[in-house]
Amino acid sequence: MGRLNVLKVSDIKGDQTQSINQSPIKLSAICMSPVELPYVPILLDETFTEALWDTGAEKSFISEETYQKYFFYKQVKKSSTQVITAQGAKCRNMGVVELNIRIRDFEKPWLFHVLADLEYPCILGIDFIGGSKIILDFDRKSLAIPDSQINKVVKTVEIEKVEIDLSKTKLEEKQKRELQDLFNSFQGLFSDKPGLTHVLYHEIDTGDNPPVVSRPYIYDRLKQEILDYHVDKMLKEGTIIPIQSPYASPVVLCRKNNGLHTPPDNPEAYRFAVDYRKLNAITKYPRYPLPLIDDLIMNIPHTCIMSALDLRSGYFQMAVNPSDIVKTAFVTKNGTYSFRRMPFGLSGAAPNFQKAIDIILKPVIGKFVNVYMDDVIISSPLFTQHVKHLKEVFRLLHEAGLTLK
């Protein structure tokens, strides 16, 4: 038989400084068996989880366990809201935290109540369901996002750029417009921000070895300002988080090849890297074959039309295993931080990234697609087929959460 637990909420009197003023809310947690619950895969601040879609809850919630495991670095603001179950038992409300939520092309910051002993990692209530206007079709097991709720990408594919890309071809204007329409139908795929896939986590297997520690390298004032610039930028992007870790690797600033002619005080002329040599020395290297350039060239058929796609900041589109984030810690003069996305320099980063791309594009690799790391080559004998091939590749990449330049 089904069991319905309704949690009532009432206001608590007392000190409300630094608190979120809220009206009484209700939380409905539905436990039905053997009926399948309506779960939705989501990204919360770069962390993949499944959320219960609950039309009986007035607000949205995450469990204390989820908060402590993934979002401990986020400030929780006090809330005057008390949660009481239908049986009269009180639930401890830790407060409210703002997290960035992403469902496909929908992305917005959202407030979540943090509840102790919550059975589900995340519950999306009617505040989110109504505010996002996302429609969940239970019968078809599909999810629809209105165009008005889709974030407009910073970089759109314009016809001028298509003409540049196709300048050495003999495509007709009608064909170019057809490509333009195809690109526009995958707006979320083209972005200045790297996507994030969870088809595979990057794991750092250090066995029983103790943590490795290094002191931060010393930089002059100018280099320190450049280092701080990159740290602040990655913090805002959610790529790194402040952390307390038994691991510590030093930061290395490398001058980019294309930055040799830029002023030495330009932060973008430098690549931020971490010296992971000590960590790599105790990490088990994952075995996975990397493609050879010569083999790729030989396997690409002589075709009428070909396209090359480049993933946006390839490595940063792959998540680090949550339990291994602590091992990516790097130390600076101003604090210690860890990567939530896979950085350059880690042992096994290349084969794991190649494996992830191979998993995502498995249905088309060897048919009309060849892949080398973050470069995807599509070849077709006819233009009409090429459009279909592009559409299929776009669909696979988009469903996996990746983005293209």
N, C-alpha and C positions, 0 to 999 in steps of 0.2 A: 504494500500500500504506500501511497505517497505521503510525505510528511512536510508540512508547511510551517516554518518558523518565522514569525513576524517580530521584528525588533522595533520597539517604540523608542522615541527620543524625546527628552525634555531638557529644558534649560537648567543649568546649575547656577545658583546665585553665588556671588563672591567676587574676588578680584578678577578683572577682565583686562588688565593691562597687557599689551602686546598680544591680544587675542583676536580671533576672527569672530565678529558678531554674526550669529546665525539664528534663524528661526528653527523651531523644533522640526526634526526630520525623522523619517522612517526608513528602516532598512529591512527589506524582505529577502531572506535567504531561503531559496527553494531547494529542498533535497528530495528528488523524485527518483525512484528506482522501479523498473529498469529503464525508464525514459531517459534519453540522452539530453543532457543540459545544453543550453545555447552558449557555447564558448566561442570566443572570437580571438584569433591570434593578433597581438598588438606589440608595439614597441613602446616601452616607457623609458625615457631618457637613455636610449641606446640599448636597453635590456629587453630581450624577447621574453614574453610571457603570454599566458592565456587569460582572458578576462571573462567573467560570467556576465552575460547580458541580462540585466534584471530590471524589468519594467515596474517592479514593486518597490524599488529603492529610490528614495527621493534624491539622494546624493551618491557620489562615487567613493569607493573605499579601496584601500590596500591593507594587507595584513601587516602586523608588526614584524613578523618573520621576513616578509618580502622587503620591508623598509630596512631592517637591520642588515640584510644580506646584500642588497644592491644599492640602496640610496642613503646609507648612513651619513654621507657627507653633506646631505641636504638639510637645511634648517626646517624644523617643524615648529609652526606657530601654534601657540596655545589656543584651544577652542573651549567655549563655555557649553558645548553640547554634550549631553550624557546619553548613552545608548543603553537601553534596557530590553531584554528579551521578553517574549510573550509570557514566559514563566516567571518573570520578575527578577531574573538575575541581571546584574550590571555588567556591561562590557567596558573595559578600560579604553578610553579614547585618548590617544597620545597627542592628538592635535591635527593640524592640517599642513600638508606639504604640496608644493607646486611641482608637477612633473610634466615633461613634454610627452604627449601621446601621439603616436603615429599609427594609422591604419591605412595601408596602401598610400594613396595620394593625399589623404587627410592628415594634417599635422597642426597641432595647437597646444599651448600650455594649458594645463587643467589642474584644478584643486582636488586633492584626494584626502579623505579622513583616514588616519592611521589607527586601526583597531587591533587590540590584542586578542588573541585566540580566534581570529577570523578563519573560517575553514578554507576560504578561497584566497589565492594570492591577490586577486583583483576583482572588484565588482564595478561594472559601469551602470550607474543608475539613470533615472529619467532626466537628471540635469544634463548628462552627457548625451543621452539618446535624443533629447529634444534640441539641445544646443548644436549638436553636430549635424542633425537632420539625416543621419545615416540610417538606411532602411535595411533591416535584416529579414530576409525571406526564409523562414524556417522550413517550408515545404521544399523549396528548391536548393536550400543550403547555400544561398548566395547573399552577397552584400552589395548594396548600391550606394554610391556617394554622389550627391548632387554636384554639378559643375561649380555651383556657387561656393561650395565648401572645399574645393581643391585649390591648394596653394599654387599660385601662378609662378612658374619657374623663372629664375632670374635670366636665364639664357634661353631664348626660343630659337628654333631653327627657321631662319628667314630664307626667302627665295634667293636673295643675293648670295648667301652663304652656300646654298645648294648649287648655284651656278658656278661658284668658285671650285667647289668639290668636284663638279662635273665638267670642268672647263675643257678637259681633254677627251670628252666623249662627244657622240653625235646624237644625243638624246633630243627628242622634239620637245617643244614647250609643253605639250599635253602630258608627256611623260614626266617632265620636271614638276608639273603641278600635282601629278599623281603621287610623286614622292613627297612633295610638300604636305599633302593631305595625310599621308601615312605618318610623317613625323609629328604633325599636329595632334594626331589621335593618340600619341604616346607622350604627352607633355611632361608627365612626371618622370619619364626616363631620361630626359635631357636636363641636366642641372649643374650649377656651379658647386653644389654640395655633394660630397660622396654619399652613396647609398649605404645600406648595411644589410648583409645577408646572414641568415642563421642556418643555412643548409649544412654548415660545418663550422665548428669552433676551432680556433687555433689553440692547441694544448701544449703545455710546456712540462714535459715529463722529466723531473730532476731526480726521480728515484728516492733513495734514502739520504741523499747528500744534504748537508746543512746549508743554510742560506749563504749567499756570497755578498760581500760588502766592499765597496770602494769609496774613497773620499771624493768629493766633487773636485773637478779640475778648476784651477784658478784662472780667471780671465780679467783683462783690464776693464776699465769702466765702459768703454764702447761695446766690447763683446758681451759684457754682462747685460747691458741694455738690450742688445739684440736677442740674447737668450731669454730675457724676461718678456720681450715682445712675443716670441713664439709660444712661451708657456701661457701667457694671457690669452693668446689667440686660440690655442687648443682647449683651454678651459672653457671659453665661451662656446666653442663648437661642440663641446661634450666629448672630445676625443680622449682627454685625460681627466683624472680626478685627484684631488689631494688625498693622501693616504698615510697611514702609519704602517710600516712594513719592515720585516727583518732583512729584506733584500735592499740593496742600494747599488746602482750603477751610475757612472758619471756621464755627463752630457758632452757631446762633441759638436762643434760648429764647423761645417764644411762649406767652402766657397763653391757655389754652383758654377758649372762650365759657362752657362749663359749669363752669369753674373760678374764675369771678370771685367766687363766694361761699365759696370754700374758703380756708383759711389760706395766706398767701403762702409759707410754708415747706414746703408740701405738694408734693413732686416731681410727683405725678400731676396737679397743676393746670396743668402746663406741657407744651407739646409740643416735643419735641426736633426741631430742623430744621437743615439745613445750607444756608448761603448759596452756592449753586452758580452765581451769576450770571456769574462769569468763565468757568467751565467751559461753561455753556450758550451763551455767546457764540461759542465755537469748535466747538460741536457741531452736526452736520447734523441738522435736524429731520425725523423720519420722517413721511411723509405717509400718514395713514390716517383715513378719515371717522369722526367721532364722531356718535352719534345725537342728534337733537334731541328735547327733551322733548315739544314739540307733536306731532311725528310719532308718538312712542310712544303718546301719549294717543289719537290718532286711529286708530292701528292695533290698539289693544287692543279686541277684540270685546266686545259686550254679552253677557256669559256669566252662568251661574248661580253659579259659584264661582271664586275667584281666590286665589292665594297669592303672597306676596312673600318672597324669600330674600335674605339679606344675607351676603356673604362676610366672613370673619373677617380684619380688617386687610388688606384687599384687595391693596394694592401689595406688601406683604411676602410675598405668596404667589407672587411671580414672581422668578426668579433673575436676577442680573446675569451677563452673559457673563463667564466666568472671565478672559478676556484684558483685560476692561475694569474689573475690580474695582479695580485700582490707581488708576483715574481718579476713583473715588468717595471718595478719601481725604479725611478731615477732620482738622483739627489741633486739639488741646486743650493745656492747660498740662501735662498728664501723658502725652502721647504722641499718635501718629498712628494712625488706624484707617480701615478701609474697609468698605463694605457688601457683603455677599454677596447680599442681597436688595434689590430695587429700592426706594429711598427716595423720599419726596416731594421735589419741588423739581427733579428732573432734567428736562432738556429731552426731550420725547418720551415721558415716562412714561405720560401719559394715553392717547395713541393706541396705544402698544404693549400696555398692559394691556387696552384694549378689543379689540384684535386677538386677544390670547390667549384672552379669554373667547369671542369669536366663533368661534374655531377649535374650542374645547372643546364648545360648544353648537350647532355648525353643524347637526347632524342635526335639531334641534327648533326653532331660531329661525325665526320667521315662521309656524310651524304652531300651536303653543300656548305659545310662549315669546317674550318680549320682554326685551331686556337694555339697561341703561344702566350702564356701568362695573361696579361691584360689586353692583348690584341686579338680581335676576332675578325677573321676573314671569311666573307660570304661570296660564293661564286655560283653563277647560273648561266645556262646557255641562252636564255631569252629574257627580255625585260619583264614580261608578264610574270614569269616564274620568279624572277629576282625580287619583285615586289612582295610576292607571297613568302619567299624565303626570309626577306627582311622582317616582315610582319611576324613570322613565327619566332625568329631570334629575339625581336623586341619583346614579344609576349613572355618568353622564357626568362629573359633578363629582368623584366619588370616584375613578374611574379616572385622572383627571387629577391627583390628589393635592391637591385643594383642600379647605378646611374651611369650615363655616358657623357663624354665631353660634348 
